[in-house]
Amino acid sequence: MFLPAQIIKKKRDGLCLNKDEIEFMVKGYYQGDLPDYQMAALLMAIVLKGMTKQEAADLTLSMLHSGDVLSFSGLSYLPVDKHSTGGIGDKTSLLIAPIVAACGVPVPMIAGRGLGHTGGTLDKLESIPGFNTQLTLDTFKKQVLSLSGAIIGQTKEICPADKKMYALRDVTGTVESIALICGSILSKKIAEGIKGLVMDVKWGTGAFMKTQAQAEELATWLAETAAKSGLKTTAFITDMNQPLGRFVGNAIEVLECLSIFKNEPVLGWDPKTFADTVELSLRLSAEMLCLSGHSTDHESAYNTCANVLKDGRAYKKFVEMCEAQGGNLQQFHFPTDLSWDTLSADSAGFIDSFDGESMGYGAIALGAGRKQTTDIIDPFASIIVHKKRGERVAKGDVILSYTSKELSRREAARPLLQKSFVVGKTAPPSFDLIFKKISVQ
């Protein structure tokens, strides 16, 4: 029999907790036997004293087994998924799931909504009329088996301990712990029934991890904790010092993906201008094929994914997934009568940098995200990035254009967007889209 206060004191003093102690605290909390104040005390001790990767793995599995865990059998390839730590204009999940599923690899993807200054996959998909992200687990599993892909939100059956603990972390200043972040992400992913996970860990002004070193630390923790939890994982550290692609919002990011799927221009933009979105999506998709057993090397997998995108199979799969989840792409139209405001360069030079957080909060001010959970998303609140980092600009060139159905929202967003970019006299050094790859099998 354990005493909660003794376990809290043990972690407070910087000692390691064993698997049984962690499971006792997690189980007691989600079953209602452990009060908020004792779990909050443990979480704060973890934030201050840290955890080992083995403790993080034990925490992951304790949260995992608080709810249902899906299982897939008799498949040609292992089920796989990807997870991004969040960024501005990051719509890769909408491309990746259909690309990988079109290759015959099962992708059971449980995605999230916007978090902080970053957008959410579910909000983007729900801008498609009728798209249902709240399938039951049984329906979700059947769709993965029949179409190889489905994207839904977290259900009440999946990791209820994590859901309850995260809500407590959010109001007690205990979100910023790598061990707790690992447990929260990985428990939900393993619950999908996947055997391989590709992590997109972003760094830069638009990411939660501002430096490459911070991102590398998180990526290493995620990969090693996942391995200890029995999940094959590859983590890519990717650039988020500027928006991904050209479009930021919900419906407009779906529009960018449709342009890529169909290789057709949208809003006057050639699909070639979305090259970074395409490249990152293909790299992450290729690694998913490798983890699934579909391919033996990354470059051949990349070519397979590129061909599936080019010949229309990925678009066909996206349409099938939308229809299966009630989405009607025929009724999806981006309005042509929106009022757009612009921000222009005050001087000639080069785009030196972007402040991703300012742009993200500008998008929220427009209505593309939420200040609180009860806020209603405006699916057409949007930002277009006319110039990317390092591109030459003349005085008066438009850098950003943005829209919202309400003038007051555009006025509130303007000062945030105004400080989201800097024009310099010389071209800045470039950053690689993919900084590093970390694999732990």
N, C-alpha and C positions, 0 to 999 in steps of 0.2 A: 504494500500500500504506500503510495507516494503522498507527500504533503506539498501542495502547490507553492507555499511560501519557501520551502526548502529548495525546490527546483529554481525558483526565481532568484534566490540568494546565490545559488551555485553559478548561474549565468552572470549575475551581477558581479561576482568575484572573478569572472573571466575563465571559468572552468568549462569543459566540454560536457554537453548533455548526451546521454546515451539514447538509443532508439526508443526504449520503453518510456523514458521520461518525456521525450518529445511527443510520443503518441498519446500519453496520458493527458498532457496539457491540451493538445489539439482536439482530441476526442471529447474531453470534458467541456471544452468551450463550445463546440458546435452542437453538442447534445444539451447544453444549457446548465450543466452542473458547475461550470467555472464562471464566475462573474466577470464582467467587462474589466473591472479595475485590476484583477490579477493577470488577465491576458495582456492588458495594456502595460503592466509593469514588466512582464516577460518580454514583450516586443521592444520596449525601451532598452532593456538590458541587452537584447540582441543587437540593436542599433549601436549602442555604445561599446560593447565588448566584442561583437562579431561572432561568427560561427565558422567552423571548419567546413570544407566541402562535403565531408561525410555527414555532418550535422544537417547541412542544407539538403542533402539527398534524403536523409531520414525525415526531414520536415516535408519535403516534396511528396514522399510516399504516404505519409500520414494524412496530408490534405487530399491526396488522390483517392485514398480508400474511404474518405468520408462520404462518397457518393458513388454513382454508377460509373463503371469503366467499360467502354465498348470493346468488342473483340471481333476481328475479322479473320476468317479462315477460308482455305480453299482458293485463295487468289493467286493469280500468276505472278504478281509482284507485291512487295511489301507496301502497306499504306504509309504515306508520308505527308508532311505538311511543312509550311514555312511560318515564321513569325518575325515581324519587324518591331523594333523598339520605338518606332514612330518618327515621322518627319513631315515636312511641308510638301504637299503634292504627291505623296507616296501612295500611288494607286496600283502597285505591282500585284497585289493579291487578285485583283480582277482579271489580270492577264495570266498570272501563273497557274491558278487553279484550272482554267480551261486548257491551257497549253499542256500541262502535265496529264490531265485527265484524257485529253485527246490522244496521248501516247499509250493509253490503256493502264496507266498507273493510278490507283485509288488515292483520292485526296479528300479526306474528311476534315474540313476546315471550320473550326469554331473561332470566329473573329470578334472584334470589339468595336465599340463606338469611340468617338473622339475623346482624347485624354489630354488635359492641359491645353497646350497651344497646337497640338497635332490632331489631324483628322482621323476618322474611323471608317473602316471598310463597310460596316453595316449601314452607316448613314449614306454612304455613296450608293450602295445597292438599293436602298429604299427610295432613292430618287427615281428609280424605274417603276412606273405605275404597276401596282399589284404585287411587287416582289415581297415575298414572305420570308423573313429571316428567323422566324420563331417556330420552326418545325419541331415536332416531337422527336425524341431520340430514335424511336422506331422508324419514323418516316425518313429521318436523316440517314440512318443506316441503309435503308432500302434504296434510297437515291444514290448513295455511294456505290452500292453493289450493282445498280442498273446503269448508271451513267458515269461512274468512276469519280464523280465530284459533286460536292454540295458545300455551301457556305451558310452557316447559321450563327446566331448568338448563343451565349452560354445559357443553358437551361438550369432549372432549379435542382435537377438531379446531378449535375456535374459539379464536383468539388464545392459543396456547400460550406465546408470549413474555410476555404479560401475566400469565398464571397463575404462571409461574416467577418473574417479577420481583416480583409482589405478595407471594409467599411470602417472598422475600428482604427486601422492604421491611418486612414485618411483624415481622421479628426484628432489624432493624438501625436502628430508629428513623427510618425515612425515609418513613413514610406521609403525613405532613403537608406535602404540596407540592401547590399548586393545579395546576401543570403536569402532575405525575404522576397526580393524581386525574383530570384531564381525559382524559389519554391512556388510562388504565385503563377509564374509563366508556365513552368514545366508540368506542374500538377494538372493544369487544364489541358495541356497538349497531350500528355500521356493518356488522359481520360478519353481522348478521341479514338483510341485504339491504334495509334500510329506506331511504327517501328523505326522511323527515321524523321529527323527534324532539321531543317535548314533555318538558321538564325540570321537575320539581317540586322546587325547591330550598328546603328548610325552614330556618327560623330560630327560635331560642328555646331554652328550657331542655331540651326533649326532642329537640333537633336537634344535629348535629355543629357547625353554625355557630350560635353563641350570639347574634349580633347581626345586625340588618338589613344593616349595612354589610358584614360578612363574607359573608353570603349573597348580597348583590348583587355582590360581587367575584367569587365563585365562579360565579354565574349568567352574568355577563358573559364570563368566561373560557370557560365551557362553550359558550355561544352563538357566540362569535367563533372559537374553535378549531374547532367543528363546521363553521362556514361555510367556513373555510380548508381543511377536509377534505372539502368537497363535500356537506355534509349540512344541509338546512334545519332550523332549530331555533328553538323558542320556549321561553323559561324563565319560569316563574312563581315568585315568591318568596312562600312561604306560611307561615302561623303554626303553630308547634309549641311554643307556651307552655303548652299543655294537650293531653291526648290527643285524637285525632281520633275522633269518635263516642263511644260509651259502653263498648264492650267491648275488652279488651286480652288477647290470648292467641293461640291458633291456631284450634282448632275454634270457639271463641266468636266470633271475628272472621268466620269463614265464616257463622256463625249470623246475625250482624248483616247481612251481605250478602244472605243469603236473605230476611231480613225486608224489606229494601229492595226486592229483586227482586219479591217476592210481595205487598208491601204488607200484611204480616200481623204482628201482635205476636209477640214471642218473650221468654220468661222474664219476662213481665209488662210488657215495654217496648213502647210504641207506636212504629212505624217513624218517626213524625214527630220523635222525640227523636234520631234519627240525621241530622238536617238538615245538619250540617256535612260529614259523610261524603258525602252526596248532592250537595251543592252543589259541593264540590271535584271530585268525580268527573265531574260534568257539565261543569264548566269545562274540565278537562283533556281530556275526550273531545271537546268542541266544537272545541278548538284542533287536535286530531288530524285532525278532519274537514276543517278549513281547509287544513292542510298537505298533505293527501292529494289535494286538488283536488275533493273531494266538495261543499264549500260555499265560498261566496265571502266570507261575513262571519260573525263569531263568534256574534252573537245568533241568527241563523237556524239555525246549526249547533247552538247550545245547545238551541233549541226542538226540533230534530229528535231530539237525544239524549234529551231529557226525554220526548218522546212514545214513543220506543222502550222506555224504561224503564217508562213508565206502562202501555203496552198489552200488556206481557208478552213482547215480542219479545226483549228483552235476557235475560230469565230462560230462555226457550226456547234461546237461543244458549248460555248458560252450561251448561245441561243437556247439549246436544249436545257441547260441548267436553269436559265431564267424561266422558261416555260414550265418546268417541273415545279418551280417554287412560286408560280403564279405571276411572274413578271411578264409584262407585255411590251416588248421592244418596239412594236409597231406604233404604240401610243407614246413612246418616249420622244419628246421633242424639246429642244432647247429654244426658248423664246427668242424671237428676232426683234422684239420691240422694247427691249430693256434699255434703260438709261445708263450709260457708262461714263464714269469720271476717269480722268487720267492724271498721272504724275510724270513730269518730264525732267530731263537733265538741265540743270542750271548752267552747265558749262560743258565744253567739249572734253573728251578724254576716254576713259575706259571704265566699265563697271568693275569697281575694286572689290566690293564685298556686299553680302546680304546679311541682314539681321533676321534670322529665321523666326525667332520668338516674336519680334515685333510684327512680322508678316502674319504669323499664326494668330496672334491676338487681334490683328486687323481683320482677319477672316472671321473670327468669332464676333467682332463688333458688327460686321456686315450681316451676320445671321447664319454663317456657314457652320458654326459650332455653338456650344452651350456654355454659358456662364454658370448655370446651375442645372441640375438634372431635369427640372420641369420645363426648361426652355424648348420652344418649338423651332426646329431647323427650317431655314429657308433653302430649299434644294437648289435654287438658282443664284444664291449669293456667291459671287465668283471673283477671282483675281486672274488676270492674264499677265504673264511675265514676258514682256516684249524683248528684253535684252538680258542675256545671261552673263555670268561672271567672266571677265576678260574680254568681252565684246566692246568694240569701239562705238562711241556715241558722239553725236554732234549736239551742240546746244539746242534745246527744244525737242530733241528726240523723246518719244514716249517710252518710259521704262516700265510702268505698270498701268493697266487699266482695271477698273473694278466696278462692280455693280451690286445693287441690292434693291429690293422692291420698295424700300423706304428711304427717303432722302435723309432723314435723321440718322439712319444707320451709316450711310455713306459719309456723312459729316463726322460721325464719331470715329470712323475707321481711318479717315484721311491722315491725322497726325501720326498714327501708328504706322501706316504704310509709308508716309513721308520719310520716316527714319529707318525704314527697313532696307535701304540700299545706299551705297556710297559711290560717287563717281570720283575717280582719281586721275592723275595726269599720266600715269604709266600703267601698263598692263600688269596685273598681279601674277604671282607664281600660280601655276595650276595645281590642282589636287587630283589624284587618281580617283576614279569613281569607286573602285574597290581597292582599299588600302592593304588588306591582309586577309588571309583565309586560315582558319584554325579548325582542325579536324581531330575528333577524339572518337574512336570506335570501341 
